[in-house]
Amino acid sequence: MAFGDMVRRLAVDTRPLAIPDFRRLWAGQGVSFIGFQLTAVAVSAQIYDITSSSFWVGMLGPANLIPLIVFGLWGGAVADAVDRRRLLLTGSVITWAATLALLAQAALGTANVGLLLATTAVHATGFAITGPTRAAIIPRLVPAEMVPAANTLNYLAGGLGSVVGPLAAGVVLAQGGLAAAYLADAVLFTAGFYAALRLPRLAPLGEVTRPGLRSVLDGLRYISGHPIVMMSFVVDIIAMAFALPRALFPQVVAERFGDSPIAFGWLSASMAIGSVVGGLMSGWVGRIRRQGLALTFVIAAWGLSVAASGLVGALWAMVALLAFGGAADLVSSVWRQTILQTHAPDEMRGRMQGVFMVVVAGGPRLGDLRAGATATWFGATGAWVGGGIACALAVLVVGLAVPSFRGYRAGTREV
């Protein structure tokens, strides 16, 4: 195979960008996500400035997680019953209003932690509505064979935002302060709002169920009755709850690298760097048909790369191995998202994306809890390495034990 042909096969598949509605949605989401990261960093800095307490900064966790769980499930149910364009605009207005409220508090010099946490919860509510709605829209904008490529492009934009946003936040906070960071988010958010505004009407297809508790329960029953969908959530929880080493970064930096801020920064950015590089070399991802089996093995690779990174001593080796894990995590995210978007019928896609958001939000929190707890018993290295090995073993046992998931081929549906 010629080098040029190999590059074309590995390079990210950009065909979905030829579709104007998707292109606008993708670009708008990418730009606005940088602003989202700016606000996330600024709120943490503002609360610490007010309280000098990591406890109150930590309270941002439940302030974000509770709305994501409640309104992620509810928003997904609503997305299956109404025009998804209108719902995306509604959630966007909520998020935008919360950002403007944070801007006003910073400009007025308000020093009320409770008000900041409440505004953050409103901000998370808007995100919880727009997240599953936007994901449920994608299969309506691109052909089924392009859904993996569209998801890869979305995760690539998210990875870039996770690198650029925090770096930009440091510069903006240093030069302009909190109000400048929130103002930048509000301005950048206009790109996402414009993209939503330009979408066509997206009325629900198939049977429409009135949104509410019954609709949410119907979605959960659908998951329990369809092993392939259920397993897409189970393997994600295994990946994050067992192997994510994020909570161990401060201790490892203190023990191995003399509390170096540079080392901490590299470790914190390593997985996002890997996801960006993996996204740029993802042309092969959409050509994999045995997605259940491939998903099992790529999550095992994620766990083993995390374990290996905990055993090496050099910072560059740790970053490189974690970056490889970040690339593996991006690939697994694309396949999990694609299974949900193409395997479930359109009338269930919003609810599936709502549950997906809950799992994506909750899994890393479980991972932080697991890492912190096991570190008290086995030390940081034991918790780091043991978690990665446990992830690899658990996902292989569970993933290979379910025949329908093991044999699943892209584009097929359970009956």
Solvent accessible surface area in square Angstrom, and as a share of the most:
residue,aa,sasa,rsa
1,M,167,0.75
2,A,64,0.49
3,F,151,0.63
4,G,31,0.30
5,D,59,0.30
6,M,82,0.37
7,V,66,0.38
8,R,167,0.61
9,R,114,0.42
10,L,63,0.31
11,A,41,0.32
12,V,26,0.15
13,D,36,0.18
14,T,71,0.41
15,R,121,0.44
16,P,0,0.00
17,L,37,0.18
18,A,80,0.62
19,I,43,0.22
20,P,66,0.42
21,D,33,0.17
22,F,1,0.00
23,R,101,0.37
24,R,54,0.20
25,L,7,0.03
26,W,58,0.20
27,A,45,0.35
28,G,3,0.03
29,Q,47,0.21
30,G,12,0.12
31,V,57,0.33
32,S,12,0.08
33,F,44,0.19
34,I,44,0.22
35,G,0,0.00
36,F,49,0.21
37,Q,31,0.14
38,L,4,0.02
39,T,6,0.03
40,A,47,0.37
41,V,49,0.28
42,A,0,0.00
43,V,5,0.03
44,S,37,0.24
45,A,33,0.26
46,Q,7,0.03
47,I,0,0.00
48,Y,109,0.41
49,D,104,0.54
50,I,59,0.30
51,T,39,0.23
52,S,85,0.55
53,S,29,0.18
54,S,85,0.55
55,F,130,0.54
56,W,99,0.35
57,V,39,0.22
58,G,47,0.45
59,M,63,0.28
60,L,17,0.08
61,G,23,0.22
62,P,51,0.32
63,A,17,0.13
64,N,38,0.19
65,L,34,0.17
66,I,106,0.54
67,P,12,0.07
68,L,15,0.08
69,I,61,0.31
70,V,81,0.46
71,F,72,0.30
72,G,0,0.00
73,L,41,0.20
74,W,103,0.36
75,G,0,0.00
76,G,0,0.00
77,A,0,0.00
78,V,11,0.07
79,A,0,0.00
80,D,2,0.01
81,A,16,0.12
82,V,52,0.30
83,D,18,0.09
84,R,0,0.00
85,R,61,0.22
86,R,164,0.60
87,L,14,0.07
88,L,2,0.01
89,L,25,0.13
90,T,66,0.38
91,G,0,0.00
92,S,3,0.02
93,V,78,0.45
94,I,51,0.26
95,T,8,0.04
96,W,59,0.21
97,A,54,0.42
98,A,3,0.02
99,T,2,0.01
100,L,87,0.43
101,A,40,0.31
102,L,1,0.01
103,L,35,0.17
104,A,47,0.36
105,Q,14,0.06
106,A,20,0.15
107,A,73,0.57
108,L,146,0.73
109,G,59,0.57
110,T,44,0.25
111,A,71,0.55
112,N,78,0.40
113,V,21,0.12
114,G,46,0.44
115,L,84,0.42
116,L,1,0.00
117,L,24,0.12
118,A,54,0.42
119,T,12,0.07
120,T,10,0.06
121,A,28,0.21
122,V,71,0.41
123,H,12,0.05
124,A,3,0.03
125,T,19,0.11
126,G,0,0.00
127,F,61,0.25
128,A,0,0.00
129,I,6,0.03
130,T,7,0.04
131,G,15,0.14
132,P,2,0.01
133,T,0,0.00
134,R,38,0.14
135,A,13,0.10
136,A,0,0.00
137,I,0,0.00
138,I,4,0.02
139,P,22,0.14
140,R,64,0.23
141,L,22,0.11
142,V,7,0.04
143,P,57,0.36
144,A,72,0.56
145,E,115,0.51
146,M,33,0.15
147,V,1,0.00
148,P,10,0.06
149,A,8,0.06
150,A,0,0.00
151,N,3,0.01
152,T,3,0.02
153,L,3,0.02
154,N,20,0.10
155,Y,58,0.22
156,L,10,0.05
157,A,9,0.07
158,G,22,0.21
159,G,7,0.07
160,L,80,0.40
161,G,1,0.01
162,S,40,0.26
163,V,35,0.20
164,V,65,0.37
165,G,0,0.00
166,P,50,0.32
167,L,125,0.62
168,A,29,0.23
169,A,0,0.00
170,G,41,0.40
171,V,95,0.55
172,V,37,0.21
173,L,41,0.20
174,A,82,0.63
175,Q,152,0.68
176,G,47,0.45
177,G,27,0.26
178,L,42,0.21
179,A,34,0.27
180,A,33,0.25
181,A,0,0.00
182,Y,0,0.00
183,L,93,0.46
184,A,28,0.22
185,D,3,0.01
186,A,7,0.05
187,V,90,0.52
188,L,53,0.26
189,F,27,0.11
190,T,62,0.36
191,A,32,0.25
192,G,13,0.12
193,F,42,0.18
194,Y,112,0.43
195,A,2,0.02
196,A,1,0.01
197,L,84,0.42
198,R,115,0.42
199,L,7,0.04
200,P,60,0.38
201,R,179,0.65
202,L,8,0.04
203,A,26,0.20
204,P,34,0.21
205,L,89,0.44
206,G,61,0.59
207,E,137,0.61
208,V,79,0.45
209,T,36,0.21
210,R,212,0.77
211,P,44,0.28
212,G,25,0.24
213,L,135,0.67
214,R,186,0.68
215,S,0,0.00
216,V,20,0.12
217,L,73,0.36
218,D,35,0.18
219,G,1,0.01
220,L,72,0.36
221,R,138,0.50
222,Y,32,0.12
223,I,10,0.05
224,S,75,0.49
225,G,53,0.51
226,H,36,0.16
227,P,58,0.37
228,I,9,0.05
229,V,0,0.00
230,M,73,0.33
231,M,11,0.05
232,S,2,0.01
233,F,10,0.04
234,V,45,0.26
235,V,0,0.00
236,D,5,0.02
237,I,67,0.34
238,I,13,0.07
239,A,3,0.03
240,M,19,0.09
241,A,15,0.11
242,F,77,0.32
243,A,0,0.00
244,L,11,0.05
245,P,0,0.00
246,R,101,0.37
247,A,43,0.34
248,L,3,0.02
249,F,4,0.02
250,P,73,0.46
251,Q,72,0.32
252,V,1,0.00
253,V,4,0.02
254,A,51,0.39
255,E,108,0.48
256,R,75,0.27
257,F,43,0.18
258,G,66,0.64
259,D,100,0.52
260,S,32,0.21
261,P,112,0.70
262,I,125,0.64
263,A,3,0.02
264,F,85,0.35
265,G,37,0.36
266,W,125,0.44
267,L,0,0.00
268,S,58,0.37
269,A,32,0.25
270,S,0,0.00
271,M,33,0.15
272,A,20,0.16
273,I,53,0.27
274,G,2,0.02
275,S,17,0.11
276,V,18,0.11
277,V,74,0.43
278,G,12,0.11
279,G,0,0.00
280,L,92,0.46
281,M,99,0.44
282,S,5,0.03
283,G,8,0.08
284,W,84,0.30
285,V,1,0.00
286,G,30,0.29
287,R,111,0.41
288,I,53,0.27
289,R,130,0.47
290,R,84,0.31
291,Q,2,0.01
292,G,0,0.00
293,L,45,0.22
294,A,21,0.16
295,L,0,0.00
296,T,0,0.00
297,F,102,0.43
298,V,23,0.13
299,I,1,0.01
300,A,6,0.05
301,A,32,0.25
302,W,4,0.01
303,G,0,0.00
304,L,101,0.50
305,S,7,0.04
306,V,0,0.00
307,A,6,0.04
308,A,36,0.28
309,S,0,0.00
310,G,1,0.01
311,L,126,0.63
312,V,43,0.25
313,G,57,0.55
314,A,42,0.33
315,L,43,0.21
316,W,191,0.67
317,A,13,0.10
318,M,0,0.00
319,V,20,0.11
320,A,54,0.42
321,L,50,0.25
322,L,0,0.00
323,A,19,0.14
324,F,117,0.49
325,G,0,0.00
326,G,4,0.03
327,A,23,0.18
328,A,8,0.06
329,D,40,0.21
330,L,7,0.03
331,V,9,0.05
332,S,3,0.02
333,S,12,0.07
334,V,0,0.00
335,W,5,0.02
336,R,10,0.04
337,Q,14,0.06
338,T,4,0.02
339,I,0,0.00
340,L,0,0.00
341,Q,0,0.00
342,T,23,0.13
343,H,2,0.01
344,A,0,0.00
345,P,33,0.21
346,D,14,0.07
347,E,47,0.21
348,M,29,0.13
349,R,27,0.10
350,G,0,0.00
351,R,10,0.04
352,M,0,0.00
353,Q,2,0.01
354,G,0,0.00
355,V,18,0.10
356,F,20,0.08
357,M,23,0.10
358,V,29,0.17
359,V,17,0.10
360,V,66,0.38
361,A,8,0.06
362,G,16,0.16
363,G,2,0.02
364,P,19,0.12
365,R,90,0.33
366,L,87,0.43
367,G,0,0.00
368,D,40,0.21
369,L,124,0.62
370,R,49,0.18
371,A,0,0.00
372,G,34,0.32
373,A,38,0.29
374,T,27,0.15
375,A,13,0.10
376,T,109,0.64
377,W,180,0.63
378,F,139,0.58
379,G,29,0.28
380,A,4,0.03
381,T,57,0.33
382,G,32,0.31
383,A,3,0.02
384,W,1,0.00
385,V,18,0.10
386,G,36,0.35
387,G,5,0.05
388,G,0,0.00
389,I,78,0.40
390,A,35,0.27
391,C,0,0.00
392,A,4,0.03
393,L,111,0.55
394,A,23,0.18
395,V,0,0.00
396,L,53,0.27
397,V,105,0.61
398,V,48,0.27
399,G,0,0.00
400,L,65,0.32
401,A,70,0.54
402,V,36,0.21
403,P,89,0.56
404,S,46,0.30
405,F,0,0.00
406,R,88,0.32
407,G,38,0.36
408,Y,6,0.02
409,R,121,0.44
410,A,14,0.11
411,G,60,0.58
412,T,69,0.40
413,R,125,0.46
414,E,43,0.19
415,V,185,1.06
